[in-house]
Structures are given as structure tokens and as C-alpha cells.
Amino acid sequence: MTKTTCIFSLIFMSVFTMAANIEGKTIQENFKVTLVSPENGAYNVSPEIPEDGMVSSGTELTVQASPSEGFSLDAIYYTYKGGMWGTTSVENFTGSMKITVDRDMSIGATFVEDDLVNNLNVTHDVVYAKPGVKPLKYDVYSPKGAENLPFAIIVHGGGWSSNNEDIMRGLARELAKGNRYVVVSIDYRWVNQLDGDEEPNSMHELIEDVFGAIAHIQEHAAEYGGDPTKIAITGDSAGGHLSASAAILSPMIGDGGFGKANDAYEFLPSYMPHGKTVEAVNKEITEAIKVVAPSYGPFSAENFKQFMPEQAGKEYFDAVSPAAHVPNVADRAIPHFIVRGTQDPLISNEVVQPYVEDLKKNGQTVEYIQVEGAGHAFFDWKPDAQTRATFAKFGVPYAAEMKSFFDSVLY
């Protein structure tokens, strides 16, 4: 077993205990509430937290935040132990948040420079489909006055089993700099039953969600100031796989089913625009995606088979593997911008390099950068100081490189 497979196995095991960890609250009368010192702004909590931090279970706290001059609110949040990655943060993007104390938690607020958000209209939680229990949403970052700008679509990571579109807001703001892109960060179903669905979700359904989101974005492009015929797509980790899937596998959009009959493996988008045929959606998405930036993700199902249905065979594996469908540039050009950190413990160079070589063999333009000293998930944005510092060190400069690559294709 390779190091990468071993670590993916540990993630796979953890997803099944995630729900239990999240719900595993101790029944007690008081919980410890810790207030995180803010930077570039202030917040207050009412009722006031006692000096020892102990608050009665069930107490409703109201948190109000205000930025310092030159800054804007990023989020009010609370963080607790539990979840797939050891801690879980719940965030609110308005100036006030109500929190019910039902466990030990840390409360805080984060702020960002005005220049990152002053020229953006940000629309949160646009619901594009509801194929299961969880409404599927995306957030839109439109430059004010945007008109017919290309789209940059982001697919978040999290082992196909955690996180949502909010974790990509740092990257979204970076890609929106310069007012050259309408940026959309999308969510999708999680694998198995982690969303609370009675029937387990399989990998192809997550890919169908990405196609559904793209179809919905194209349908509403004029509202966002975007051009539905010009799309760059990116994603990190699991989102790297899903963004590459969107770019490479879009010719397989169809209504022939997925491995259930006649050996058909066709993706039916989880949202279909009213009055449009699946053939039309296939054509529109395939022609619109001009460039892709799948960051530190796997491209072959052999590298994430732990997340696949038990009955899945080679045909299924190939159908959800971008590496199995790389087109020749003479048939379809899909320029790739790929990064991974040299210290990434999840995605090794041995996972990425074969895909890079296959792209080159087929004449595709590909820029592959191994970021010295970077680990995994450096495009993520969370309220903790370490994640934000990592994003500032690695995410910001390589987001600029990514955007420059997009510009070379779309401008």
C-alpha cells in the first residue's frame, strides 16, 4: 500500500465517524466558551461571558462584529472539537450571529482588507438543486458593473465528504481581483450517507452536481454579469478531481444512465434548465469550459477507490477518472494549470505526474508547479490563524499565477 493510499484510507475511515463526532455532545450543565482575540476589528458578546468562561448549557449568545477602518467583516464564527478534520467551524457572514451554547467552543470574528471586497457584489447560498436532503448551493462574487466577464468556477475539497463552498472564499476573492472574472464557488453532495441521504451517494453523482451547478450558472449568467460561453474551472484536493472531471468528462453528459444498462456511463446534471435537452447542455458546457486548474488532486480512481461504491468495477472507475479520457488537442484543447506542495502528505508527485505526462502526450498545454515547502489545502480559507497564514503565504501568490494562466486563455 502506498503512502497516499494509506492516508486516504485513514480519511475514509474518519468519514464514517464524523457524524458521531459532531453529534457527540456531553450532557452537562455548563460549557467553556473561549473568546478569540480579533485583529483589524472588534466584536462583543451578550450576555457577557464570565471570567472563567463557563456558560450555562442552552444559553443563546448574540455576537456583533465591526471592522476597523480600511477593513470589512469576513465572518463571525464559532469552532468546536469534532468532525472529519478534528475541529469544525460554523460561520456567519453578516454583522450579527446568534449562537446556542451546547458544547465547549471558541468564538471569534475575522476581517479582511476593504480592497478585497469593496468592488464586489457577493451573493451567498444560491440553491441550484436539491437531489437529496441537502440543498446544493453556490456563492457568486461579481465585480460591480460586471458585463460579459468570463466565469471562474471553484469546486471545494474535503475528501468528497466534508466542507462546503465557504472554504473557497479566500481564493474567490483573489480570482476576482482586477474585475476580470465573475467567480462562483459551488457545493455538491458528499459521498455515501454523510449528507443524511437514505441512499448512499456515489462519485458519479457528485460529478453530476458539478455539471448541474455549471448549467444553472450558465442559465443565470446575465444576472451575474458573466459570459456563459467562457468558463475557467478550478478546485482543490477532491475538488481538483471534480474540476478536472468537469473539464474532461463533459462530453459524457447524457441521459443514458450510469452503468445500469447498455454499458452506458453518462452523467445527468442534477440541475437541468427548463426546456433544454441534455444534448444541448452537453454542448454548452463542453464548449464553454476553456481552461482548468485542478490543484493537488487525484485524477485516476485507483487513487481514491476507497470512496467508491463496493460494487464498482473497472468501467465505473474509468468513467469517473479524468485520466482515462484525456482528449488529443486536435479534438479538444483543455489547457491545465496544476499545483501541489512539495510537503503534501496526501497527494504525491507520483499521483499527479502520470496525468501531466498524458496531457503532454496528447498535445495539451499544461503548467505543473510543485510549490516548495507547501503542504496540502493551501487554497483553503478558515477562521483559524494558521490556515489564514498558510493562505497568505502560498494561496495568494499561486492564485495570482492561476489567474494569469486563465488570462492567457480567456483574454
N, C-alpha and C positions, 0 to 999 in steps of 0.2 A: 504494500500500500504506500503510495507517495505521500509526501508531507502535505500537499494540497488536499488530496483525498481525505487524509486523516483529519485535517482541520474542518473540512466540510462535513465530515461525519459528526464531529462534535457539535457543529451548528445544527445539523439535522436532529440530533438527539435533544438539543436545547429547545427547539421549537415546540416539541410536544409537552414540555413542562412550562412553557411561557405563560399560558393562560392560568395555570395553577399558581404560578409565582405572583402574577398580577392580582389574583383574587385572594391570595393567602394573607389576609389581614388578621392580625391578632385581635381578639376581642378583649379590650381593656378600656379603662375609663379616661385615660389621658395619653396624649401623644406628644412627641418632641417636635417643635416647629423651629427650624433654623432659618434666620434671615440672611441672605447673601448680600454682601456689600456691593452696591451698584457703582458703575462707572459711567460718567457722561450723562448722568440724570439722577433722579431720586424716585422713591416710592414710599407710600405709607400703608400700613395695615390696620384695619379696625375690625373688631375691638383690638386694643393694644396687646401685643404678645408679652406675657410675664417674663421677668428677668431669667428665670430658669428654663424658659421656652416650653413649658408643659401646658398644653391646651386641652380642654375637655373634648372628648370624642363627640362628633356631631356639630361642633361649633362652625358657623358659617363666617368666614373671613372675607372682607372686601379689600382688595388691593387696588390702589390707584397709583399710576405712574406718570411722571412728567420728565421730559428730556431737558438737558442743559441747552444753552444757546448753541446753535450750529449742529444740533443732533436731533434725531427723530426716534420715536419708540420702535423697537424691533418687536419685542414681546414681553408680556408678563408671563411668568411660568411657575410651576411647582414641580419638583423632582422627588422621586421616591425609589427605594431599592426594589428591584424585581424586573421582570421582562427578559427578553432574549439577550440583551447586552449588559445585564446587571443592574442598570438603572433605567428608569422611564421618566420622560418629561412631558408634561401637559402644558400647552402654550395657548395664549390668547393674544390677538393682535390689535385689540383696542385698548384704550387708556384705563379701563377698569375690568377687574376679574373677580368673580366670587368663587371661593374655594371652601369646600366642606372638609374639615379635618377628620380623617378616618384612618390615618396611619402616620408614622413618622415621615416628615417631609422637609425639604428646603424650598424656600420661596425667594424669588428674585425678579429682576427686570433687566433687560438688555436694550441697548441703544446703538444706533448706527449714524454715521455722518449724513447730514442733510443731502449732500451731493449724490448719495446713492439712491435716494427715493423721491427727491423734490420734483423731478420731471417725469414721474411715473404715475399712471393710474393703475392701482393694484386691485384686482377683483379676486376675492377668495371664494373657494368652495363652489365652483360651478359644477353642478351634478350633470354628468353626461350619460350615465346608465345605472341601473340597479339590478344586475343579474342574480344577485344573492341578497344576503342580509345587509351587507354594507353598501351604502350609496357610493358610487365611484365619482371622484371629483377631480377638478384641476384648478390651479390658480393662474391668473393672467397678469403679466407685467407689461403694460402697454405704455410706450413713451407718449406723453401728451402731444396731441396733434398728429399722431401716427396715421399714415395713409399708405396702404400697399407695401408695407415693410415685409421682408421675409420673416418667417417664424423660426424660432429656435425652441424646440420641444425637449424637455428634460424628463427622463424616467428615473425615479429614485431607486436606490439599492436597499439592502436589508435581508439578504438571503431568501428572496422571494417570499418572505414570511414575517416582515416587520417594517416599520416606518411608514411614512406617507409623504405626500408632495411637499409638506412644510420643510422637510430636512434639506431641500434643494434651494431654499430661498436665497442663500448667500450666492450660489452660482447663478441663480436667475438675475439677481441684481447686477452681478459682474457682466453677464452677457448683454444686459440691457443698457450698459454704459455706452454713451455715444449716440444713442437713439437710432440705431441701425437695425434693431430686431424687436419684434414682439415676442416675448418669452413666455412659454406656458409650461408649468410644472405639473405633471399628471400622477395620479394614483391608479392602482389596479388591485384586483383580488390577491389575497395571499394563498399559497398552496395549501392543500389538504383541507382541514376544517377550522383553520385558525381565525377565519372571519366569523365563525359561528354558523356557517352553512351546514345543512344536514348532509348534503352530498359533497365529498371532497373535491376541491378544485385542482385541476391538473395543469401542467405547464402550458399546454396549448391554449387554455382558456385565459391565462394571463397575457399571452401574446394577442389574443383576440380583444382583450381590454385595451391594449395599446393601440390597436387598429381602430377600435371604436372611439377612443379619445381623439385620434387624429381626424377621423371622419366628422366628429362633432365640431372640432376646431375649424376644419375647413368650411363646414356649413355656416359657422358664425364668424368667419374671418373678417368680414366688413365691419362688424361691431367692434372688433378688437384693433382695427387699423392694419390688418395683415393681408398678405397676398397668399391665397390658398394654394397657389401653384409653386411656391418656393419654400421648402422646408429643410432646415437642418435639424438633426435629432441627435441627442446625446443622452448618456446615462452612466451611472457608476455601479460597479460590482454586479449584483443581479440586474440592475438597470443597464449595465453595459451589455449583458446578454440580450436583454429585451429591446434595447435601442438598435443593436446590430440586427436582431430578428426583424424589427420593423423595416429596416432599410433593405435587407437581403431577401426576406421571405414574402414581401408584399405581393409578388406575382402569384403566390399560392392562396390569396384571398378568394374565397368562393363559398358555395352553399352545398358542396358535395359531401359534407360530413368530415369527421376527423378520425379515420381509421376504423369506421364502423361498418362500411360496406364498399365493395368495388375497389378496394385498395386506395380510396381517396383520402388525401390528407390536405384538407382545405380549411383555412381559417375564416370563420364567420364573425365579423366585428360585433362586439357586444352592443354597439350602437350603430344603427343603420338610418341614414337620413330618409325622411319620408319621401316616397315617390322615386327613389333611386334604386336601380338594380345593383346586385352585388358585383356584376361585371363593371358597371360604371365606377363603383367605389374602388375596385381593384385598380382600374386605370388611373383614377385621380390620385390615389395615394402613391402608386408606383412612380408615376411621372413627377409628382411633387417633391418626393424626397431626393434631394440633390447631393447631400453630404451627411456623413455620420461620424460621431466621436464617441465610441464605446470605451469608457475608461475602466481600467483594471477589472475586466470581466472575463468570464469564460465563454467560449464560442462553440464548444462541442459538448453534447450531452454526456459524453464519457466523463467530463469533469464536474458534472452536477447530478449524476444519476441517482444519488440519494434522495433527491427531491422529486423524482419521477414516480408515476404510478407503478405498482409492483408488477403489473402485467405488461408493462411497456416493453416492446421488442425493438430490434434494430430499425425497423421502418419508422416507428414513433420517434426514436432517438434522432434519426436523421431529419425528420420533419421539423423538429424544434431546434435544430442546430444550424446556425448561420454558416458554420464552417463546411457544411455538406452542400451548400448551394451558392458558392461564390460565383458570380457571373463573369464571363470574359468581358473586358472593357469594350470590345466591339459590339457586344449585345446590349450592355448597360453599364454606364460609368457610375461607380459609387465611391468617391474619394473618402478615405478613412484617416482620422486623426486619433491616435491611441496613446494613452499614457498609463504607466504603472510605476509605483515606487520601488526602488531597489531593496527596501526593507519590508516589502509587503509579505506578510506571513500566509496570506490566503491565496493570492494569485501570483504564481511564479512566472518567470520568463518562459519556462517550458510549456506553460498553458497558452501564452499569448503568441510566441514566436511562430508556431506552425500556421496559425491563421494569417499572420503577417506575410509569411512566405507564400502562402496560397494566393493571397491578394496580389502580390507582386507577380507571381507566375501567370496570373490571368490579366496582367497589364494594368491593374488598378493602381491609382495613386494612393500611397499610404505613407504617413509620417508616424513613426513609432518612437516615443521618447520614454526612456527609463529615468525617472526623476530621482536623482541621487539623495539618499537619506530619507526619502518619504516612505511612510507605511501605507496602510490601506485606508480608504474612505476619506482622503484629504479634501474632497469636494463637499463633504457634509457640513452642515451648519446646525449646531445645537447650542443651547444656552450656556453650557459649562465652559469655563475659561480655556481649558486645554483644547477642546475641539475648535473653538474660535481662533485660538492662536495658530493651530495647525492649518486652518483655512487661510489665515493671513499669510503664513509662510509659504505654503505650496499651492493652495487653491486659487488665490488671487492671480499670481503670475501665470499659472498654466491655464486659467480661464481666459486670460488675455491672449495666450498662444492659440487656444482653441478658437476664439472669436476671429483672430487673424486668419486662421485656416478657413473658417466659414466665409470670411470676406473674399478670399481668393477664388471661391467657387461661385458665390452668390452676388458679387459686386464686380 
